[in-house]
C-alpha cells in the first residue's frame, strides 16, 4: 500500500496508527459524570411546575372550604348535630322495630315516627330548660355586677394595694352589659337551631329505609358498599359509645356540683349544675371552665376566701375523679383518640364554629380517624390521631358483613 506521499505503509506502521486512533480509556480514579438533572425535574423535583400547581390548588381548595365552613356555620352546625343525634337514635329505632305487640310486629315507619316525636319533645324540653337557666344566670349576674369587680380585685390584695387598685380599675372599664347582651343574643339562636336540627333529623329518618339501596347504587359494587357501610357502622358505634359515657359522667358531675353548691347555700346551685353538665362535653377545657365558674360565683356571693377555696378544691376533686378515673374506665378502648389530636381538633373547630364546634370536635375527629384508617394514602393521618398509633377497625370485615346480613334479615 502507498501513503499520501507515495510511500508504502508497513504493517507495523499501520498497527501503530490504528492504536493511536482508538478512544482513550477512562481513568479508574476519575469519578463518573453526574447524571442529568432533567429526568429528576420531570419526575417531581421541587421546581416542577405541575407539583407547584397541585400544591397551589390544594391551598386554594382548603381556603374555599374554610370560608364556606365559616359563612354557613349555623346551617352546618345544625346538620352536624342532626347527624350525631340520628346516629344515636338509629339503635333506638331498631329496638322499637324489633318490639312486638302480641303477634303483631311494629312497622319500621311507625318506629321512625315514634322515635322522631319523642326526640322532638325531648329536644324542645331541654332547650327550654337551658334557656330558662341562662335567663336566671343573666339576671343574677346583673345583680352581682356592682360587687363583682371589688370581689375579684380582692383576690389580688396579697400583691399590694397598688395592684388591687389597678385590677379594680381595669375591671370597671369592662362593659359587662354589652357582653351579656351578646350572650343573650347567641342564646336566642338556640331555639332556632333546635327547630332546624329537628327538621334535619326528620329528613334523615325518612331516608333511613333507602340508605342501603342508595349506597349500593352509589358505589356500583356490593363489596364497596359493604365496606362503606362497615366504616359508617364503626363511626356510629364509637360516637354513640363516647356520647353515652360522656352523658353519664357529665350527669354525675353536674348532680355532685349542684349538691355541693346547695350545701354551701349558693343561689345559682341549679344553674351551676346544669352548666357543669353541659360544659363537661367540651373535652379538657370544659371541666376547667366549670370549676372556675363555680369558684367565682361562690366568692362573689359569699365573699369568704376560705370557703371559696374549699368549694374550689372539692369541685376540682370531683372533676378530676370523674374525668380522669371514671371516664377512661367506662370509655375503654372505644375512642382511641390522642390527647394532642383532641386539643388540635378542639382548637380548630372552636375557631371555625365557636362553642358548638368545641362540642362537635370529638365526634368529627373520631369520624375522620376511622375514614383515614381505611384509606391507605391517609393512614398516616389516622395514626397521628389515634392514641396508640393503631387505628384498627373494631371488628373484621367478614364479621361486620355477617352482622350487616343479620340486621337486614331482622328488618325484613
HELIX and SHEET records of a PDB file:
HELIX    1   1 UNK A   11  UNK A   21  1                                  11    
HELIX    2   2 UNK A   38  UNK A   42  1                                   5    
HELIX    3   3 UNK A   49  UNK A   71  1                                  23    
HELIX    4   4 UNK A   73  UNK A   98  1                                  26    
HELIX    5   5 UNK A  108  UNK A  154  1                                  47    
HELIX    6   6 UNK A  157  UNK A  159  5                                   3    
HELIX    7   7 UNK A  161  UNK A  172  1                                  12    
HELIX    8   8 UNK A  176  UNK A  207  1                                  32    
HELIX    9   9 UNK A  208  UNK A  210  5                                   3    
HELIX   10  10 UNK A  211  UNK A  219  1                                   9    
HELIX   11  11 UNK A  222  UNK A  263  1                                  42    
HELIX   12  12 UNK A  269  UNK A  279  1                                  11    
HELIX   13  13 UNK A  285  UNK A  302  1                                  18    
HELIX   14  14 UNK A  305  UNK A  321  1                                  17    
HELIX   15  15 UNK A  322  UNK A  326  3                                   5    
HELIX   16  16 UNK A  327  UNK A  331  1                                   5    
HELIX   17  17 UNK A  339  UNK A  353  1                                  15    
HELIX   18  18 UNK A  355  UNK A  374  1                                  20    
HELIX   19  19 UNK A  376  UNK A  378  5                                   3    
HELIX   20  20 UNK A  379  UNK A  385  1                                   7    
HELIX   21  21 UNK A  397  UNK A  411  1                                  15    
SHEET    1   A 2 UNK A 100  UNK A 101  0                                        
SHEET    2   A 2 UNK A 104  UNK A 105 -1                                        
END                                                                             
